[in-house]
Amino acid sequence: MKNNWIFKGLFLGGVFFLSILLIKPVGISTQFSVVSGIIQTVFDEGIVYKQGAEFYSLVDYYNQDGIAKSIATPYNFGIIFVVGVFLGGMLGKIFFRKNPEFIEKETLLEKDDISRVKLFIGGFLLLFGARLAGGCTSGHMMSGVMQLSVSSIIFSIILFPIAIVVAKGFGD
């Protein structure tokens, strides 16, 4: 099972290729901005408005990357993707619970004394940084490099050495 990484890589590459070909490049961090905008419209319905065929927002941040349109029409590929990631994680935990390798990795959290609060804070900082950079690692490193985006290639070249240094410094 551990030696079939090439098949998994080819499968993932095929999924990303089909996504780009049929729908749009895969990326998830923008959808968290969309969700925050949807929550904000509960308190202020006029935050997003339609002018002609385009959607605009009173919040400048929502006017980039089609976020205002996604807030106004939330049932789109991106939101379904986010829900699918969440449900996939839940289903994985349910169905692979009896797999000894899965259970071993799950108990590493307690063995290494990593609190869930620290993990949440780290995830929040990662997402915040991803939005500042205009995308997340899945958007830049997988979809962006596949499309030969210069900014994504630069991001990937810089991220790998930093990730290695951080992993060596804070890891085992």
Helices and strands as residue ranges (DSSP letters): H 5-22, H 29-43, G 45-47, E 48-51, E 54-57, G 60-63, H 67-72, H 77-95, H 100-111, H 116-132, H 137-137, I 138-144, H 145-146, H 150-170
